[in-house]
């Protein structure tokens, strides 16, 4: 029996470096898996933060857009504004801030959604509603019944600017 224990002790001694190497490799694999998991979590958190920031910007912009849409409609009723010309930079900024590769947003689609159902396109001011005061000639309001004053609208860092002879910016 003593010989058995001597053989076992010798075998244990010969395999000690193998066991140490296995423990070292397992520890490295575990550390690598932990780093990969942390990197995935970091990337997910960064994407989530970007998504939340895009959502915040879009919500803030949509609030300003509702006000802008109302003012444009009022200009249509009072000043005869029928068309709007948007700055290219403003259009591009909306697309970049409100789009993702998986969910691209077109400017026209975005504007008609945030401005409300009366807007058929971002370049055409809706005619005054039938309950709105209008000319007394009884012709009604179609796109050709009132003038064609336009303006440029820009993104700016405050959410957009209006210029076209009607006053200050948004």
SEMARKE-747223 format. One record per residue (C-alpha): x, y, z; residue number from 0; residue in one letter. Coordinates in nm, 4 decimals, padded with zeros to 6 digits. Layout:
<rokols>
((X,Y,Z),NUM,A)
...
</rokols>
This chain:
<rokols>
((00.0000,00.0000,00.0000),0,X)
((00.2856,00.2361,00.0667),1,X)
((00.4064,00.1847,-00.2887),2,X)
((00.0608,00.2914,-00.4165),3,X)
((00.0822,00.6173,-00.2212),4,X)
((00.4343,00.6810,-00.3496),5,X)
((00.3206,00.6287,-00.7117),6,X)
((00.0210,00.8559,-00.6528),7,X)
((00.2387,01.1290,-00.4983),8,X)
((00.4813,01.1101,-00.7930),9,X)
((00.1915,01.1312,-01.0407),10,X)
((00.0450,01.4275,-00.8527),11,X)
((00.3838,01.5987,-00.8663),12,X)
((00.4239,01.5346,-01.2422),13,X)
((00.0709,01.6680,-01.3173),14,X)
((00.0965,01.9746,-01.0913),15,X)
((00.2282,02.1973,-01.3777),16,X)
((-00.0546,02.0702,-01.6045),17,X)
((-00.3155,02.1547,-01.3419),18,X)
((-00.1543,02.4961,-01.2868),19,X)
((-00.1663,02.5618,-01.6632),20,X)
((-00.5327,02.4567,-01.6786),21,X)
((-00.6154,02.6913,-01.3889),22,X)
((-00.4209,02.9748,-01.5574),23,X)
((-00.6028,02.9230,-01.8905),24,X)
((-00.9420,02.9000,-01.7211),25,X)
((-00.8710,03.2219,-01.5312),26,X)
((-00.7661,03.3939,-01.8577),27,X)
((-01.0795,03.2697,-02.0363),28,X)
((-01.2955,03.3870,-01.7471),29,X)
((-01.1255,03.7294,-01.7500),30,X)
((-01.1657,03.7573,-02.1283),31,X)
((-01.5355,03.6655,-02.1031),32,X)
((-01.5803,03.9272,-01.8291),33,X)
((-01.4094,04.1949,-02.0441),34,X)
((-01.6222,04.1023,-02.3472),35,X)
((-01.9389,04.1167,-02.1373),36,X)
((-01.8398,04.4567,-01.9972),37,X)
((-01.7623,04.5830,-02.3496),38,X)
((-02.1012,04.4624,-02.4747),39,X)
((-02.2713,04.6279,-02.1786),40,X)
((-02.0762,04.9501,-02.2430),41,X)
((-02.1750,04.9497,-02.6125),42,X)
((-02.5377,04.8777,-02.5253),43,X)
((-02.5402,05.1586,-02.2682),44,X)
((-02.3845,05.3996,-02.5203),45,X)
((-02.6417,05.3070,-02.7883),46,X)
((-02.9208,05.3380,-02.5341),47,X)
((-02.7932,05.6803,-02.4244),48,X)
((-02.7774,05.7918,-02.7892),49,X)
((-03.1311,05.6628,-02.8479),50,X)
((-03.2605,05.8467,-02.5402),51,X)
((-03.0820,06.1664,-02.6471),52,X)
((-03.2278,06.1401,-03.0004),53,X)
((-03.5707,06.0879,-02.8462),54,X)
((-03.5237,06.3867,-02.6137),55,X)
((-03.4089,06.6078,-02.9024),56,X)
((-03.6954,06.4929,-03.1231),57,X)
((-03.9531,06.5533,-02.8491),58,X)
((-03.8123,06.8979,-02.7746),59,X)
((-03.8012,06.9768,-03.1449),60,X)
((-04.1571,06.8527,-03.1959),61,X)
((-04.2812,07.0931,-02.9262),62,X)
((-04.1109,07.3810,-03.1057),63,X)
((-04.2475,07.2470,-03.4335),64,X)
((-04.6058,07.2572,-03.3109),65,X)
((-04.5543,07.6238,-03.2243),66,X)
((-04.3848,07.6869,-03.5592),67,X)
((-04.6653,07.5112,-03.7466),68,X)
((-04.9263,07.7241,-03.5663),69,X)
((-04.7385,08.0438,-03.6469),70,X)
((-04.7016,07.9433,-04.0115),71,X)
((-05.0727,07.8673,-04.0305),72,X)
((-05.1470,08.2065,-03.8746),73,X)
((-04.9217,08.3697,-04.1331),74,X)
((-05.1148,08.1817,-04.3977),75,X)
((-05.4396,08.3207,-04.2656),76,X)
((-05.3175,08.6731,-04.1939),77,X)
((-05.0401,08.7316,-04.4469),78,X)
((-05.1341,08.4841,-04.7190),79,X)
((-04.8301,08.2550,-04.6730),80,X)
((-04.8854,07.9389,-04.8785),81,X)
((-04.5410,07.7896,-04.9235),82,X)
((-04.2389,07.7306,-04.7048),83,X)
((-03.8807,07.6812,-04.8140),84,X)
((-03.6703,07.4889,-04.5591),85,X)
((-03.2964,07.5304,-04.5287),86,X)
((-03.1082,07.2227,-04.6419),87,X)
((-02.9025,07.2200,-04.3217),88,X)
((-03.2212,07.2198,-04.1107),89,X)
((-03.3640,06.9274,-04.3076),90,X)
((-03.0386,06.7322,-04.2789),91,X)
((-03.0126,06.8006,-03.9068),92,X)
((-03.3635,06.6678,-03.8425),93,X)
((-03.2864,06.3540,-04.0417),94,X)
((-02.9571,06.2932,-03.8596),95,X)
((-03.0998,06.3610,-03.5126),96,X)
((-03.4213,06.1649,-03.5535),97,X)
((-03.3025,05.8679,-03.7597),98,X)
((-03.1220,05.5480,-03.6884),99,X)
((-02.9850,05.3057,-03.9480),100,X)
((-03.2633,05.0662,-03.8552),101,X)
((-03.5313,05.3374,-03.8577),102,X)
((-03.4534,05.6150,-04.1086),103,X)
((-03.6739,05.9237,-04.1016),104,X)
((-03.7487,06.1390,-04.4060),105,X)
((-03.7875,06.5099,-04.3362),106,X)
((-04.1293,06.5365,-04.5018),107,X)
((-04.2641,06.2401,-04.3101),108,X)
((-04.1267,06.3831,-03.9852),109,X)
((-04.2736,06.7307,-04.0428),110,X)
((-04.6217,06.6096,-04.1345),111,X)
((-04.6244,06.3872,-03.8244),112,X)
((-04.5088,06.6521,-03.5763),113,X)
((-04.6946,06.9460,-03.7338),114,X)
((-05.0307,06.7744,-03.7385),115,X)
((-05.2768,06.6241,-03.9804),116,X)
((-05.3561,06.9434,-04.1716),117,X)
((-05.0057,06.9583,-04.3249),118,X)
((-04.9898,06.7564,-04.6459),119,X)
((-04.6252,06.8423,-04.7087),120,X)
((-04.3556,07.0461,-04.5333),121,X)
((-04.3495,07.2969,-04.8185),122,X)
((-04.7208,07.3769,-04.8344),123,X)
((-04.8984,07.5721,-04.5624),124,X)
((-05.2472,07.4305,-04.5086),125,X)
((-05.5276,07.6586,-04.6170),126,X)
((-05.7208,07.8279,-04.3386),127,X)
((-05.9850,07.6090,-04.1817),128,X)
((-06.3464,07.6804,-04.2720),129,X)
((-06.4070,07.8203,-03.9232),130,X)
((-06.1245,08.0710,-03.9695),131,X)
((-06.2009,08.4278,-04.0636),132,X)
((-06.1215,08.4835,-04.4272),133,X)
((-06.2011,08.7054,-04.7229),134,X)
((-06.5620,08.8095,-04.7505),135,X)
((-06.5796,08.7364,-05.1228),136,X)
((-06.7145,08.3860,-05.0634),137,X)
((-06.4542,08.2124,-05.2794),138,X)
((-06.3211,08.0017,-04.9925),139,X)
((-05.9569,07.9134,-04.9448),140,X)
((-05.7707,07.6942,-05.1838),141,X)
((-05.3968,07.7001,-05.2342),142,X)
((-05.4390,07.9619,-05.5074),143,X)
((-05.6802,08.1867,-05.3201),144,X)
((-05.4125,08.3543,-05.1175),145,X)
((-05.0635,08.4812,-05.1879),146,X)
((-04.7314,08.3081,-05.2170),147,X)
((-04.5107,08.4610,-04.9542),148,X)
((-04.2421,08.2199,-04.8412),149,X)
((-03.9604,08.2001,-04.5987),150,X)
((-03.6513,08.0075,-04.5028),151,X)
((-03.6595,07.7970,-04.1937),152,X)
((-03.3406,07.6808,-04.0316),153,X)
((-03.2277,07.4368,-03.7725),154,X)
((-02.9918,07.6525,-03.5741),155,X)
((-02.9082,07.5295,-03.2286),156,X)
((-03.2308,07.6651,-03.0908),157,X)
((-03.4518,07.4509,-03.3104),158,X)
((-03.5094,07.6629,-03.6149),159,X)
((-03.5227,08.0113,-03.7482),160,X)
((-03.7684,08.1834,-03.9769),161,X)
((-03.6764,08.4558,-04.2166),162,X)
((-03.8889,08.5873,-04.4919),163,X)
((-03.9858,08.9371,-04.3997),164,X)
((-04.2317,08.8447,-04.1259),165,X)
((-04.0134,08.9013,-03.8224),166,X)
((-03.7858,08.7208,-03.5830),167,X)
((-03.6870,08.3614,-03.5416),168,X)
((-03.8110,08.0600,-03.3561),169,X)
</rokols>
